[in-house]
Amino acid sequence: MNIKEIFHKRNLVFSFEVFPPKNNSPVKSIYRALNELSDLKPDFISVTYGAGGSLINNKTTEISSLIKNVYNIEPLAHLTCISSKKDDIDKITERLELEDVSNILALRGDDNGDSRKDFNYASELISYIEKKKRFNIISACYPEGHIENKSIDMEIDNMKRKIDSGTSSFISQLFFDNNIYYDFLDKINKNGIKTPIQAGIMPVINKRQIERITELCGAKIPHKFSKIMNKYEYSPEALKEAGIAYAVEQIIDLASSGAQGIHLYTMNNPYVAKRIKENIKTVIKTINN
Ligand code: FAD
């Protein structure tokens, strides 16, 4: 069942994101995390994609294949296009099809000034993959606007382009203030967009992580959250506890307000994912009954 079909079956879709092991670490260094995450029975697991490495034998494809063929969970392979030629995309999609991976999160990736490109924007990659008629395509959206362009109106125009090109659902950039997300959904509704959107939630368990993230994506930090960060900055266990509780509260509020999905950025940390799932499993079950 691909992710589009999962959205038809569930009122609330719950999924995880993992990233491939960094540098020269072998794929097997993620096995333990995958074992534990798969025990939590998410609806799907997405695998991020980084530039570099062999295009065809990239770790994203290998891990997505493991998720599908060993853990029997639907995988979502991320794919960026900013420095790719059509031929590169053909090779990767052929390999994904061989491995029975049918969901792709089609992204532009961060602009690195590489001139060797066939694609300028994610919508162009989406159209290109859609023509193959073999994949369910998902895209990114930005409740606070994209870092290069904070206009929500332009973000909504871009979402429409992505839908017209073949996107079946969206996963949002992480955010820490649910009210910003609700305002975003309001604008989306007013624009007649009916495509399902999953809220991206990142449990923050150390202060350096949050500083890096906000620098990268520009997510606003609500006062309530910065108080927690400042208070427990030097008490890692207390900060972890509070970060998990904050994410749980965000998720329960979103679920109770009719969110169609939650995508948890696990940072390959099954302990944190497990603690969160324990706290929300009855809520998810009730909504999906
Ligand atoms: P686009 O939709 O192409 O948008 C990029 C910018 O261009 C935006 O400012 C948009 O407004 C503008 N734009 C788009 N179309 C046009 C147009 N026709 N004319 C003018 N302006 C236009 N990065 C990775 O490298 N690997 C990953 O695995 C990864 N996973 C991610 C998962 C999620 C859920 C999210 C939210 C982001 C992820 N990213 C990942 C980061 C992503 O690659 C960056 O945010 C990137 O800068 C934008 O990607 P996009 O697909 O949204 O781009």
Residues whose N, C-alpha, C, O or C-beta is under 5 A from the ligand:
A	BS01	FAD	T48 Y49 G50 H78 T80 A106 L107 R108 G109 D110 N120 Y121 A122 S123 A140 C141 H146 E148 N149 M154 N158 I171 S172 Q173
